[in-house]
Amino acid sequence: MKKYILLLYMAFTLMLFSNTTFSESEPHPHHILVINAYHFNYEWTFNQNIGINQAISNVFPDAIIYDEFLDWKRFPDEDLLMKQATLLGDKYKNIDIDLILTTDDKGLIFAMDYRKAYFDNAPIAFSGIIEHTALSIIGNEKNITGVYENMAPSGALDLMALLKPNLNKIIVIHDLSESGLRTYEAFTNDYQKHVLRLSTVVEDWSSFPFDELLAKVPLLDSNTVIMLISYNISSDGFIEKPEIFGELISTASSVPIFSVDEFLLNHGIVGGTFLSGVLQGETLGKLGIQILEGTSPDLMPHVSDATVYSAVDENQLIRFGLKKNVLPKEVNIINAHFSFFETYKNIVIGTLLIFCFLLLYILMMFVNIQKRKKSEHEIRLQKVTLQELNEQLATSEEELRAQNESLQEYQGHLEYIAKHDALTTLPNRIYLEEYISNHFDNPSGAPYEPIAIVFIDLDNFKFINNTYGHHFGDQVLRIVSNRLSEVNVGQFTARIGGDEFILVIKNLESERLLLENVFNRIKHAFSLPLIIDKEFITISASIGYSLYPEDGSTSEELIMQADLSMFNAKKSGKSKYMHYDKAMSNTLENDHLLISHIKNAYENKDFTLYYQPQIDATTDEIVGFEALLRWYSKEFGYVPPDKIIPLAESTGLIIPIGLCIIEQSVQFALEMKKRLSTQFKVSINISVVQLLENNFEDELFERLNRYHLAPQYIQLEITESVLIETSGTMILKLNSIRDRGISISLDDFGTGFSSLTYLQKLPINEIKIDKSFIDEILTDSKPAKLVDTILYLAKELNLNVIAEGVETKEQQDYLLNHGCSVMQGYYNSKPLPMEEVVLFCEKRKR
C-alpha cells in the first residue's frame, strides 16, 4: 500500500509542477532534490520521505520536491551509478536546484560527488547515517549539515524502571557482529548514566550457544528482564531473521523482553525505544527549511538528538502482568485493548450528524442533477468514445513498460549470477578482477590510492571433505565466508574457488594500522570453533598479501603475488600470514625442482632411516629408538627432514613415504627384539596429513600383522601442530590406535601452544622435552624452571617423559636429579644406521 501512496504523491507533485506557470513578478518556488540510495519500497527510505514532505509542505506548500531512488541495495554497481548520475544531470540541467536532501550514506556520497557538476553546487542536508560514518564521509567538505542516526537505549531503560519497579538484573543478548557490538556499547554507555545502575546488575549472555540460551531463559526469576538488541546470528553460527530469534526467545522466556530494534515489535518483545524513519525525515526537513530561509549549513551544527519514539505491546503487558497506567502519554501502545464506542463516542456522534447533513445535501443535489442529465447525455457519449481510446493506449503503454522492467530484472539477475559464487553468494574471480581494474581506471590522472590484496587459503580443507563429506565442507565454506565478510565489512570480499578467498582493502594511506587490525580480526574469526551437524572442529588459514603500488600495478600481478606469499606461509608451518617478497619467486622455483627430486628419491628408494637410542640413565639400559629420515642427494647434498617433510605434505607424497618409514621401522624393531632382552619401543614421527587419512589406522596395523610384531614395540610421535587440527574424529582415531596397544608421544613439548586442556584431551602416553630447553637449563633460570614445570605436569598427569638433545653429562645429571631418567641425545649416541645400532648394542653388553 505504501508503494502506491508514494507513487500517487510523486505523480501529484509532477502534475503540479507541469501545470504551474510563474509570472515575472511571482517568486520562484523552491526546487528540492531528495536523493535516496535505496528503492522507495524500502521501509526506512519510505518513512523518511514521508517525514521530509510533511515538514517542508507545512512551511513551503509551493516547493517542488524531486525524489530520486538509486536502488543501490539491489544493484550495487558503480558503473550503473555513474550512468544514473549522467541521466540525472540531463534531467535537471534546466532546473535550478536550491537544496539537496539525502537519506543514507550512499546518497550523501553520490550528492557530494556530483552536486558541483549537475546540481548547481547546492547545499546538502543528510540523514540516516551514524555519527562517525557521516564525519568520515564529509571530511573537509563545506556547505553540508545533517541529522545523525543515533539510538537511545536510555528510553528502554526508563520503560524497565516504570514497568518493573523491583528490577534487580538485566540480561543482555546481542550478536558478535560489528553492529551488534556497537549497539551493545551504546546500551552500556546509557546504562552507566541511568539511575538503574544503582539497583541492578547487567549480565551479557551473547556468548552462549542458542540452544543453551533457550534452556536458560525459562529459569530467570521475576525481578529480571531481557534486553535483546541486534541479534542476527548466535555465537555458534545459527543464522536467522531477528524477528524469528525474538519470537523463539520470547516463547521460552519467563520474563519480559525489551529492545531498541523497531522490527521486533509484534514479535514477542514488551517494548522499548525505537529509531523512527518519519522523525528522521521530519528533522531533516526542518534543517532544509532553515537553509532555504537563508541560514548557511556551515553555521548549523549537526543534529545529534535521537529521533526516537517509545512503544509497548499490550498483549505482552497482559502476559507478564505489567500495568500500562504507569506509562507516560507519549508512549505508543500497539495491540491496544479498547471499547470502540467509548474510544470513538464523540467521533461516532459527529459522524452521524455529518451523515444526516450530507443526506439532505444529496437529496437537493439529486434534483439538480436530474435536470442537468439530459443536457449532458450527448457530451458523455463523446467522452466515452475518447476514454475507450485513451484506455487502449494506456494499456499498451503499461504492457510495454512491464516487459521492459521484466527484461531489466532478468538482465540484472544474469549479471549477478555471472559475478557471484553460487555456494557463498560472495563475488567471484570475474567480479574481483573487474573490481580491482576499476580501481585503476582513473580518467583524472590523479595517483591511485594504495590497496592490499589478501589471499586466504584454508589449511587441510581437503581432509575435511574426505573425512566428513562435501556437504559438510560446503557448510564450513559458508560459515567462513560469513566470518570473512564481517571481518572485511565495508570493503570487498570474494571467493575465487575451492577454499580460497581474497579480501581487497582500501584506504591504507589514511589508516596504516588497518591491515594489522584486519589480520588480527581474521585470526580471531578462525580461532572460534565451528559446530556443524554436532561435530566440533577448529580450522586455520594461511594468508599472503601484496600491496599496490609496491608489489605490482595490475590485478593479475597482485593476485599472483598474494597467492605466492600465501603458499610460502602455508609451507612455513600454516596458520600464518606473509607479505610478498621478490625472493619468493626464486624459492618457489627451487621448491618445485626439489619436489621433483623428492619424488624420484622415493621411487628409487634413496631415503634411509637412522635410529637414535633412548637410554634410561638410572639403569643404563636401552628403552627405545627414534626413527629419523635421512636423504643425501647428488644434486643438493644432505637435505634435512624439515625441508623434505613440508614439501612432501604439500604434494601428498608424505602418504607413501610415511608408509615406507613405518614398514622399515617395524622390520628394525623385529631385529632389535632378537638382540635386546628388555622391553623397548621404536618411535615413528607421524605427520598431521597422515593422521587425517581415513585408512591410516588400517595401513598401520596391516604392517604390524604382516611382520607379526606386537603393537607394544611401536610408538607414534605427533607434534603440537596436531592440536590445530583437533576434532572429534581425530581424537577418536588416536584413542583407537592407543587402545590397540600403540603408545602416543607428544614431540617438541613446550615450543608450541600446549595447554593443560589439550594435554587432558589428547590420548598421549609420553611427552618429549624440546632440545631448546635442554641447551640452556644450566645457564638460564627460565628454561630450567620450565623444565621443572613440565616434569611436575607430567607426574600429575601420569605421563612418561623423555629429554631430547642431551649433549653433556651435566645436563643428564641435572635432569636425573629433577625426576627425568630417559635421555636421547649425542651424549649417549648420535643417530645411527641399522648396522651401527647393532654394534652399539653389542658393545654395551660387554
N, C-alpha and C positions, 0 to 999 in steps of 0.2 A: 504493500500500500504506500509506504513512504517513497518508493521509487516514482510512483505516478504523481504524488503530491509535488515532488521536486521537479519533475518534468513539466507539470502544469505551470509551476511557478516560473520556470525558465522560459516557457513559451509566452506567458503573460508579460514577462519583462521585455522580451524581444519585440512583442507586438506593440507595447507602449513606445519602445524606442523607435520602431519603424514608422509609427503613425504620428510621432510628435514633431512639430516644427517649432523653431525658435526665431523670433524676430530679432533684429539687431539690438533692440532695447532690452530684451529679456535676458536674465543671467544664464550663463552656460551651466547646464546641470552637471553634477559631478559624475565622472566616469571611474568606476571602481572595478579592478580586476582581481578576482579571487582564484588563486592557483591551488588546486588540490592534487597531491601526488597520487591519491588512490581513486577508485571508482566511486560514483555517487551513492551506490547501494552499500558501501562500507559504513557501518552504523556510526562509527566515531566521526567520519567525514560528514555524513548526513546531518548529524546533530549539531556539529559546529556551524554548518551553513545556515541551519535554522536560526541559531543564536545570532549570527552575523546580520542576517536580513532583518530580524526583529529589532536589533539595536539601531541600525542605520536608518531603516524606514521611519522610525519614530521621529528622527531629527531632520533627515533629508528625504522626504517622501518622493521627490522628483529624481533622486540619484539613480543612475543606471548601473546595475551590478552585472558584470560578466563572470560567469562561472566556467572554469576550465578544469577538466579532470585528466591528469596524465596517465592514470591507470597503471602506475609503476608497480603496484603489488602483484598484479597478474603478469605484466610484461616488463620485467626489469632489464631493459635493453638500452644501453647508452646511445647506440645508433638511432634507434626509434625515437629517443628523447630529443636528439638533435634535429630530426625531421619534424617533430612536433613544434620545436622552437621556431623553425623556419616557417611553418604553416601559420603559427600564431603571429609571427612578425608581419606576414602578408595580411592577415586578418585585421590587425589593429594598426596598420600603417597610417590610416587616415583618421584615427581616433586618438585624442589626447587623453592618456591615462593619468589621472590625478593621484591614484593611490593603489598600491598592490598589497593584498592580504594573502597570507599563506597559512595552511592548516597543519603542516607537518614538516619534518626535516628536509625531505627531498624537494618539497615545494619551495622551501626557503632557498635551498641551493640553486634550484632552477631560476628563481626570480633574481638572485644575486648575479648569476651568470649572464642573463640576457636582458636585464632591465635597461642598461645603457644602450644596447643595440636596437631593441624593439619597443620598449615601453617608456620612452621619454625620461629615462633615469628617475622614475617616480619613487617616492618614499615607500618603505616597506614596513609592515607590521606583521609579526608572526605569532602563531600559537601552536599548541600540541607538541612541544619539544621540551625535554627536561633541561635543567639549567646548564649543566656542564657541557652537554651536547650542543646547545644553542650557542654558547660562548665560543666553543671550538670552531663552529661553522662560520660565525660572523667575523672573528678575528679583528682586524683593524678597519673593517668596512664601516662607512658612515651612513647616516640617514636611515637608520633601522632601529626599531623598538619592538616590543612584543610581550607575550604572556607565557610564562613558564608552565609546563605541565607537572605540577608538584602534588603529591598525595598528602593527606593529613590524617595519619593513624591516630592522632590525639582525639579526633572526634569519635572513633570507635572505642577508645579508652573511656571517654565520657559516658557513652551508652552503657558500657560494662558497669561503671560505677553506679549509674542510676538504676539499672535493672537488677544488679546483683550486689546489694549493699554489704553482704557478708563475704565478698570475694576475697580469697587468700592465695590463689595460684592461677597463672595464665600459661597455658601450653601453646607454644608457637610451632606451627608446621608450615614449612616452605620448602621449595626445591633448591638445589645447589647450583642452578644456573646463575648467569650474571644478573638477570632481572630479579630473580628470587633473592639473591644476596643483597642487592641494592634495596629492595623493599623491606627486607628484614632490618637492614641498617637504619632505614627511615623510622621503622617502628621502634627500634631500640632507642634512638635519639629522642623521640617523642615521649617514650615511657620514662626516660631519665628525668624529664621535666614535669611529669604528671604526678598528681598527688597520690595516685595508686601505688607508686613505688614504695611508699611508707608502710603499706599494709599487705602487699602481695609480693610473690616471687615469680620469676619467669623461667620456664624450662623450655629448651629448644629440642624438639623431638624429630628434627628434619633428617637425622642420620639413620633413623630406624627403617628397616625394610617395610614395605607397605603392609604385608600380612601381619607383621608384628604391631604396626600402628592400629590396625583393625581389631587386634586382640586386646590392646591396652586401653583404647578409649571407652569401652563399656565399663571399665573398672574405676573411672575417675569419680571422686566424691563430689557432693552437690555444691561445694564452695569453689569450684573450679570452672573455668571457661576455656575454650579453644580459640586461638587466633589463626585462621587459615589464609595464607597470602601467597600468591604467585606459585601455585603448586601444579606443575605440568608433567613432572617426571619424578618418580620415587628414587630413593638412594640406591635401590637395587635394579634400576634401569627400567621399571614399569612405566610406560608412556600412555597417557590417556588425556582426554579433554578435562580441563579444570572443573567443568560442571559435573562430569561423571565422578571425579575424585570427591567433590563436595558432597554429592548425594550418598556415595558409599560410606564416607566418614560420618555423615550426619545420621544415616540409618543405624550405624553401630554405636554412636556416641550416647553417653548418659548425661552429657552436659551441653549447654548451648554453644553455638559456634558463631564467631564474628569474623568480619573480613573487611578489606578495602577494595576488593575486586567486584565491580558492579555486576558482572555477568554471573556471579554466584547467587544473586537474589533469585528466589523461586527455585533454588537447587539445594535447600537444606540449611542455609545459614539463618540466624535470628536477624542479623542486620549489620550495619556498620556505616562508615563514612566513605563516599564514593566520588571519584573524579567524574565530572559531568561535561560531556561534549557541548551541550547547549550553553552552559555557563561559560565555558572556554570561548565559544563563539561570541556571546554577548559582550564579554570583557574585551575581546579583540575588536569588536565593532565600536565600542566606546573609545578605544585608543585611536581607531581610524577617524572617528568624529573629531577628536581633538586635533589631529593632523590636518583634516580638511578645514577646520576653523582657523588654522594658521600657526599652530604650535609645531616647532621643529622636533622630529623624532629624537635628535641627539640631546635635546633638553628634557626628554621624557624617560624616567627610569623604567626598566623592565618590571612588569607586574609579577611579583612572586607570591602574592597571597593565593592560597589554594582555592581553586574553583570547584568546590565540592558541595555535596549535599548529604544529609543523613537520612537513612530509611530503615524500617524494620518490617518483618513479615509476621502478620498477626497469627497465622497458623502456627508458626514456631513459638511465638509468645505463649499461646494457649498450651502447646505441647509441654513446655517447661514451666508453666505456671508463673509467667512473668507479667507484671502489671503494666499496661500501656498508659495508665493515667499519670505515671510519674514522668512521662516523656514531654519535652517542650513541644509547642505547637508547630515549630518549623520542621520537626521530624516527619518525613513522609511515611505513611502506613500502607503497605500493599496487602492484598487479600483481606481487606478490612471487612469485618462482620457488621452489617448495619441493617436498619429498617428503612426500606425505600421511602415510605410515606413520611416518617419522622425526619429523615435527612433532607427530603426534597419537598416538604409540605408547601412552602412558600412558592417554589417553582411550579408545582402542580396547580395551585390555585391561580397563579398568574397565567399559566399556560391555558387554563380553561377560559379565563376572561378574554385572552387574546384570540382563542379559537372562536368564541361567540362573536367577537367583533369582526374577525375575518369571514365568518359565515355570512353575516349581514352584508359585508362588503362584497362578497362573492355573488350574492343574490342580485345586488344592484348592478354589478358588472355583467352578470349573465344577460340581463335585459339589454344592456348596451351592446353586448357582443352579438346578440341575435340580429340587431339592426345592421351591424356592420358586416355580417357574414355574407349577405347577398352580394354586396359591392366588391368584396374581396375574393369571391369564388374564382372569377376568371384569372385574377393575378396569381392565385395559389396554384392553378393548373400549370401556368407558365413556370412558376418556381419549382414545381415538382419535376418537370422535364429537365430543367437546368441542374437540379440537385442530383438526379439519377446520373447525368453525365459526369458531374463532379465526383460522385462516389466511385464510378468506374475508373476514373483517372487516379483517384486516391488509392484504390485497391491495387492497381498495377504498380504504383509507386511503392506501396508498402511491401508488395511481394518482392520487388527488385531490391529494396533495402534489406529485407530479411535474408535473401540469397547472398547478398554481398557480405553481410555480417557473418553468415554461416561459413562462407569461404575464408574470411579473415580469421575466424576462430580455428578452422581446420589447418590453415597455413601456420598459425601460431603454435598449434599442437604438434605439427610435424617438425617445426623448428626446435621445439622444446625436446622432443624425442631424440633428434639428431645431436643435440648438445648436452644431454644428461645421461647419467648412468642409470640403467633400469633398476638395479638392485637397491642402491642407496639414495637415488634421486639427486646426487651431487653432480656438478658439472663434470664432463668427461674430458679426454685429452683434446678433442677438437675445440671445445669451448675454452680450455686452458690456453692453448696456443693463440687462439683469437684474442683472448683477454690480454695476454702479455704483449702481443703485437700491437693492439690498440694503445697500450701504454706508451709505445714508441712512436705512435702516429701523432706527431706534434707539428701541425702546419705553421704555428707561430715561430718555430725555430728556437724556442727557449730551451734551456737544458732540461733533460729528462730527470724526473725525480728518482732517487735511489729506490730499489726494491730488493727483496730477498726471495729466492726460490727455495723452499724447504721440502726435501724429498723424504718421505716416511715409508718404511717397509717393515711389516710385522715380522718378528723373529719366529722361525719354525712354524709358520702358519700352515704349511702343507701337512704337517704332522697332526694338527688339529683336524683337518679334513680327513686324513687317513684313520685317525682314532675315533672321531665322533660322527663323521659323515659330512657331506657337503651342505646339507640343510642346516646343521649346527654351525658350520663355518659361515654360512650366509648370515645367520643371526649375529655372529661375532662381528662381521663386517658392518652390519647396520649399526650396532652399538658404537663401534669405533668411529664410524662416520659422524654420528651424532655428537660424540665427545669432541672430535676434532673441530666440528662446526662451532661448538660452544667455546672452544679454546680460541678460535680464529674469528670470533663474531665481528661482523662489520667488514671483514676482508674477504678473500677468495679462497675457497677450499674445493679440491677436485679429487675424484678417484680416477686414476688413469689405467686401471686394470689389475686383476688379481687382488693382492693385499698391498698395493702401492697407492699412496696418497700424496698429493702435493698441496702445500699452502703457499699462497702469494701474499707477501706482507709489504705494505707501502708505508709512507710517512716515516721512513727511517731517519731522515735528516733532522726532523723535529723531535723524534723520540729515539735516541740512540740506545736506550735500555729496552726498547720494545722487543727486540729479538731474544734477549736473555729472559725476559718475562714470558715470552711465548714458549721457549724451551722448558722453563720451569713448570708452566701450566700443562704442557704435553706430558712431562714426566709425572705430574700429579694425576692426570687423566688415566695414564696407563698403570699407575700404582693401585687404582681402585679395582677390586676383583669383579669378575663377571659371573653371574649366576644365570645359567640357561638350562632349561629342562632339568632343574635340580642338580645340575653339575656345577661345581665351583672351580673356576680356572683363573689363573693370572697370566697376562700376556705382557710382552715388552716389544719395543720397536727400536730399529736402528735408523738414525737420522743423518742426512747430509744436506748441506745447503751451499748455495752460491749467491754472490751479491752482484748487482748491477750498480755502477759500471765496472767495478774492479775485475770481475771474472769473465765478462762476456758482454756482447751487445745484441744478441738475437735470442729469441725464445728457445730455439733448438739447442743452441750452445749452452745456455744457462741451465736448461733441464738436464742435458747430458752431464754437465759438470756436477750438478747436485746429485744425480744418480751415482756418479763415480765416487763422490765423497761418502754417500750412504754405503756403498759397497765396502769401502775401507773401514767405516765404522762397524759394520757387521763382521768384517774379517778380524778386527782387533778385539773382539770379545762381545759384541752385540750390546744392546741397551745403552748405546752411546750416541752422541752427535758430533759431527766433524764438519769443518769448513773446507771448501775445495782448495787444494794446493796443486800447483803445476806438476810437482814431483809425483803425484798420484798416477798420472798417465803412464810414466815410465814404470812405476811399481806394478801397475796393472798388467803391462806387457810382460814383465818378468814373472809375475804370478801365473799368467796364462801359460808361459813356457814351462814353469816349474810343475804346474798341474799335469801337463803332458808327460813330463819325465816321471812324475809320481805314478801315473797310470802304467807306464812302461815298466817301472821298477816292480810294481805289484804283479804284472803279468810275467815278468822274468824272474820272479822270486828273489829279488835283490835285497829285500828287507831282512834283517836279522833281529833276534831278541837277545838282550843281555839281562842277567839276573843279579840283583844286589841283595846279599844276605841281610837278614834281620836277626840280631843277637840279643838274647836275654842276658843282661850283664850280671845278674845275680847267680846264674848257673853256668854262664859262658856257653850255652847251647844255642844252636841254630833253631829258630822258631818260625822262620818264614823267608820268602824271597819276593821281591817286586820285579815283575817282568817289564823291561824297558825297551822301546822300539829304537833301532839304530839303522841308519842308511848312509852309506858312503857312495856318492855319485861321481863318476868320472868327469862330468861337466861342471858340477857345483861343489865338489869336495864333500866334507861332512855336513849334512843337513840336519839341524836339531829337530826334535819332535814337535816343539812349539811352533815350528814353521810348517811341518808336514800336516799335523792334525787339523788346524783351521781350514787349510785348503782342501783336505780330504773331506771334511764335513760339508764345505760349501758345494762340492760336486757330487756328494753321495758315495764317494769311494771309501769312506770310513766304514761302511757296512761290510763289504767283502774283506777289507784289510783287518777289521776288528775280529771277524770270524777266524781268519788265519792266526791271529795272535792268540785267541782262545785255544785253538787246536794245538798250537806249538806249546803253550803253557801247560795244557793237560798232559802232553807227552813228556814234558820236563818233570812234572810232578810224579809221574809213574817212575821215571828214572831215579829221582831223589828218594822215593819211597823204598827203593831197594837198598839205599846207602845210609839212610838215617833211621835210627831206632826211635826217635822222639816224634811227637806229632808236629806237623808244620803246615803252613798254608802258602800257596803261590798267589800273590796279589796281581790282579789284571786291571789296568786302567780302562774304564768304560766311558765313552762319550755320551752326552745327552741325546745326540742323534740316534745312537744305537738303542738306547733305552726307549725312545719313542716309537721304535719299530714294533708292530703288532706281534711278530713272530720271534722276537729276540729271546724270550724265555725258552721257547721250544727249541731253537737252534742251540742255545747254551747247554741244555740238558741232553740234547741229542749227541753232542760231542762227549759228554761225560759217560753216557751209556755206551757209546761206540768203543771207548777205551776201558770200560769197566772201572772207572775211577769214582770213589766215593765223593760226594759233594763237599765234605768237611775239609778236603785238601785245597779247595779253591776259595778265593776271596775276591770280591769285586770292589774296586776303588772308584768312588764317584767324587766329583769336585763340587764346590759350593754353587757352581752355575746351575746345577740340577734344581736348586731352590727356586730359580727364576721360573722353571718350567713345572713347578709343583702343581699337581692337580689330583683329583680323587683317583683317576685311573693310574697315574704314576705311583702314588703311594700303595695302591693295591698290587701293582706289579712288583715293586720292591719287597713288599710283605710276603708275596707268594714265593719269590726267589729265596728269601731268608728262611721261610717256613720249610722249604725243601732241603735245607741244610747248608746253603752257601752263605757265608757271613758277608756283611757290608761294611766297608771302611770309608770314612769321610776324609779326603785328602786335603792338604793345604789349609788345615783348620786355622781360623783366626785372621785370614787375609781378606776375606770377603765380607758378607753381611749376615753371618750366623747369628742366631738368637736362640734363647732358651726354648722359645715356642717351636722353632724349626727343628731343634735337636730332639724335642719330645715327639714331633710329628714324624720325622724320618725314621724308618726302621733300620738303624745302624747299630753295629756291634763295637765299632772302634773308631777313634779319631787319630789323625796324624798331625803332630805339631809341625808347622811350616819351618823350613830351614832359616828363614829370615829372623825368626825369634831366637833360634839356637845360636846364630852367629854373634848375637850381642848380649846374651844372658850374663856374661862375665864382665862386660864393660859398661852396660847401661841398665839402670834400675827399672826402667819402664818395661822393656821386654821381659826381664826376669819376673816382674810382678804379673805380667800377662800369662807367662808360662805357669806360674803358681796358681793363677785363677783357673786356667784351663785344666790343670791336674785336679783341682778341687771339684770343678764341674763334672769332670769325667767320673770321679769317685762317687759323687752324689747320684749321677745317672747310671751308675754301674756299667761304664763303658771302658774297654781296653784303650791304652794309649801307646803310640809309637812316636818316638822323636826321630825325624829325618834330618839329614845334613849334619850329623855329629862327626866332627873332624879332629877333636883333641881329647886327651884323657881328662883334662879339666872340665870340659863340657859334659862328658859322660859321668864324671864323679858328681857334678852339681845335680844333674837330672836324677841320678840314682839316689842321692841324699834327699831329694824332694819328691820321691814316690814314683818316678818313671823308670822302669827297668829295661824295656825293649828299645834297642837302638838300631838305627840304619844310617850308614854314612861311611866316609872314607877312613875313619879311624879304625873300623873293623875290616872293611873291604870296599873297594870300588866295584861298580857293575862289571860282571864277567860273562864271557860266552859260556855255553853249557860245558864244554870240555874243561875249562879252567875252574868252573864251580866244582866239578868232580874232584880235581886235585886239591882245591881249597878244603873240601870236606874230609878227604883222606888225611891231609896234613894235620887237621885239628884232632883226629882220632889218636895220633901218635903221642 
